[in-house]
Amino acid sequence: MAPKEWYKAYLIAPEEVEIEGLESFEKQTCRNRAIIGNGIMLSVPVKKVEHKQLTRDIEISYQSHWQHQHWISLVSTYKNTPYFDYYEEFFRPFYEKEYRFLWDFNSKIHETIMALLNNLSPALSKEGEKFAYKCTTDWRGEELNRFFGDGKSILDELFEFGPETTDHLK
């Protein structure tokens, strides 16, 4: 659920926006975090990361009830938006099914969002060395604002503007 500015850049020039699955995973980045609504941060917990572990090999931890907590946050944040009732069924499965790898979880959410934006992208695979998702290394850093504005998730736009989101972003 990358920042809306990322999707704006992606819709304009998809060939210029990417992440490498073969890069070393960096903690505290938007690879496993999203900011929704009025600054609520959702973070997907990951298992202990070894030094220079590849992004595509990062495993999700299910020791806490993060899926339930995330879903409750999404519902409470977006339930009064115009398109939440329509789109919630596309996102609910991500909080009911367990994914082993963060890469797979992010890929499937990205595919869902792209389908909802009516801009279908090819399936993303674990072997794929790249998939569209570029972010800064310091989640709280000043650089984030330069690249992503307020850093809020695409969900803010999607639930507010529905099928007009793509036009609104462009």
C-alpha positions as CSV (number, residue, x, y, z in Angstrom):
1,M,0.0,0.0,0.0
2,A,2.6,2.4,-1.2
3,P,2.3,6.2,-0.9
4,K,-0.1,7.8,-3.3
5,E,2.8,9.9,-4.8
6,W,4.5,6.6,-5.7
7,Y,1.4,5.5,-7.6
8,K,1.2,8.9,-9.3
9,A,4.8,8.5,-10.5
10,Y,4.2,4.9,-11.5
11,L,1.1,5.8,-13.6
12,I,3.1,8.5,-15.4
13,A,6.3,6.5,-16.0
14,P,6.2,2.9,-14.8
15,E,9.6,2.1,-16.2
16,E,11.2,4.5,-13.8
17,V,9.7,3.2,-10.6
18,E,11.1,-0.1,-9.2
19,I,12.4,-2.1,-6.3
20,E,14.9,-4.9,-6.5
21,G,14.0,-8.2,-4.9
22,L,17.7,-9.0,-4.8
23,E,18.7,-5.9,-2.8
24,S,19.5,-6.2,0.9
25,F,16.4,-5.6,3.0
26,E,16.5,-2.4,5.0
27,K,14.6,-2.1,8.2
28,Q,12.1,0.7,8.9
29,T,11.2,1.4,5.3
30,C,8.0,1.4,3.3
31,R,8.7,-2.1,2.3
32,N,6.7,-3.2,5.3
33,R,5.0,0.0,6.4
34,A,2.2,2.2,5.3
35,I,0.7,5.4,6.6
36,I,-3.1,5.6,6.4
37,G,-5.7,8.2,7.3
38,N,-4.5,10.8,9.8
39,G,-1.0,9.4,10.2
40,I,-1.8,5.8,11.4
41,M,1.2,3.6,10.6
42,L,0.6,0.0,9.7
43,S,3.7,-2.2,10.0
44,V,3.9,-5.8,8.9
45,P,6.2,-7.5,11.4
46,V,9.0,-9.6,9.9
47,K,11.0,-12.4,11.2
48,K,14.6,-11.6,12.3
49,V,16.5,-10.2,9.4
50,E,20.0,-11.6,8.9
51,H,22.7,-9.2,7.8
52,K,22.3,-8.5,4.0
53,Q,19.2,-10.7,3.7
54,L,17.6,-10.3,0.3
55,T,14.3,-8.4,0.2
56,R,12.5,-11.2,-1.6
57,D,13.5,-13.6,1.2
58,I,12.0,-11.7,4.1
59,E,9.5,-13.7,6.0
60,I,6.4,-12.3,7.7
61,S,6.0,-12.9,11.4
62,Y,2.6,-14.0,12.7
63,Q,3.5,-14.0,16.5
64,S,1.2,-11.0,17.0
65,H,-2.3,-10.5,15.7
66,W,-1.2,-7.8,13.3
67,Q,-3.6,-8.8,10.5
68,H,-6.6,-8.3,12.8
69,Q,-5.2,-5.0,14.1
70,H,-4.5,-3.8,10.5
71,W,-8.0,-4.7,9.4
72,I,-9.6,-2.9,12.3
73,S,-7.5,0.1,11.6
74,L,-8.5,0.1,7.9
75,V,-12.2,-0.3,8.7
76,S,-12.2,2.5,11.4
77,T,-10.2,4.8,9.1
78,Y,-12.1,4.3,5.9
79,K,-15.6,3.0,6.8
80,N,-17.1,6.5,6.1
81,T,-15.4,7.1,2.8
82,P,-17.5,6.9,-0.4
83,Y,-15.9,3.7,-1.8
84,F,-14.8,1.6,1.2
85,D,-18.0,-0.6,1.0
86,Y,-17.2,-1.3,-2.6
87,Y,-13.5,-2.0,-2.3
88,E,-13.3,-3.6,1.1
89,E,-13.8,-7.1,-0.3
90,F,-10.7,-6.7,-2.5
91,F,-8.5,-6.0,0.6
92,R,-10.1,-8.2,3.3
93,P,-8.4,-11.4,2.0
94,F,-5.0,-10.0,2.8
95,Y,-5.9,-9.9,6.4
96,E,-7.4,-13.4,6.5
97,K,-4.7,-15.4,4.6
98,E,-1.1,-15.8,5.8
99,Y,1.7,-15.1,3.3
100,R,5.1,-16.6,4.1
101,F,7.1,-13.8,2.3
102,L,6.7,-10.0,2.5
103,W,7.5,-9.9,-1.2
104,D,4.5,-12.0,-2.0
105,F,2.2,-10.1,0.2
106,N,3.3,-6.7,-1.2
107,S,3.1,-8.1,-4.8
108,K,-0.4,-9.2,-4.4
109,I,-1.6,-6.0,-2.8
110,H,0.1,-4.1,-5.6
111,E,-1.6,-6.2,-8.3
112,T,-4.9,-5.6,-6.6
113,I,-4.4,-1.8,-6.4
114,M,-3.3,-1.7,-10.0
115,A,-6.4,-3.6,-11.1
116,L,-8.6,-1.2,-9.1
117,L,-6.9,1.7,-10.8
118,N,-7.8,0.0,-14.2
119,N,-4.1,-0.2,-15.0
120,L,-3.4,-3.9,-14.9
121,S,0.2,-4.9,-14.4
122,P,1.8,-8.2,-15.1
123,A,2.0,-10.7,-12.3
124,L,5.0,-10.2,-10.0
125,S,7.0,-13.2,-8.9
126,K,9.5,-14.0,-6.2
127,E,12.0,-14.7,-8.9
128,G,11.4,-11.3,-10.5
129,E,14.4,-9.3,-9.6
130,K,12.4,-6.1,-9.8
131,F,8.9,-4.9,-9.1
132,A,7.6,-1.4,-9.1
133,Y,8.1,0.0,-5.6
134,K,10.8,2.5,-4.8
135,C,11.2,4.1,-1.4
136,T,13.6,5.9,0.9
137,T,15.7,4.1,3.4
138,D,14.7,6.4,6.3
139,W,11.0,6.1,7.0
140,R,11.0,9.2,9.2
141,G,13.6,11.1,7.2
142,E,13.2,14.4,5.4
143,E,14.0,12.6,2.1
144,L,10.6,10.8,2.4
145,N,8.8,14.1,2.0
146,R,10.8,15.1,-1.0
147,F,9.9,11.8,-2.8
148,F,6.5,11.0,-1.3
149,G,4.9,14.2,0.0
150,D,3.1,13.3,3.2
151,G,3.7,9.5,2.5
152,K,0.1,8.6,2.9
153,S,-1.1,5.4,1.3
154,I,-2.8,5.1,-2.0
155,L,-5.8,3.7,0.0
156,D,-6.7,7.3,1.0
157,E,-7.2,8.2,-2.6
158,L,-8.8,4.9,-3.7
159,F,-11.4,4.9,-1.0
160,E,-12.2,8.6,-1.5
161,F,-12.2,8.8,-5.3
162,G,-13.0,5.2,-6.4
163,P,-12.9,4.7,-10.2
164,E,-11.7,8.3,-10.6
165,T,-8.5,7.8,-8.6
166,T,-6.3,7.4,-11.7
167,D,-7.6,10.6,-13.2
168,H,-7.2,12.3,-9.8
169,L,-3.6,11.2,-9.5
170,K,-2.6,12.3,-13.0
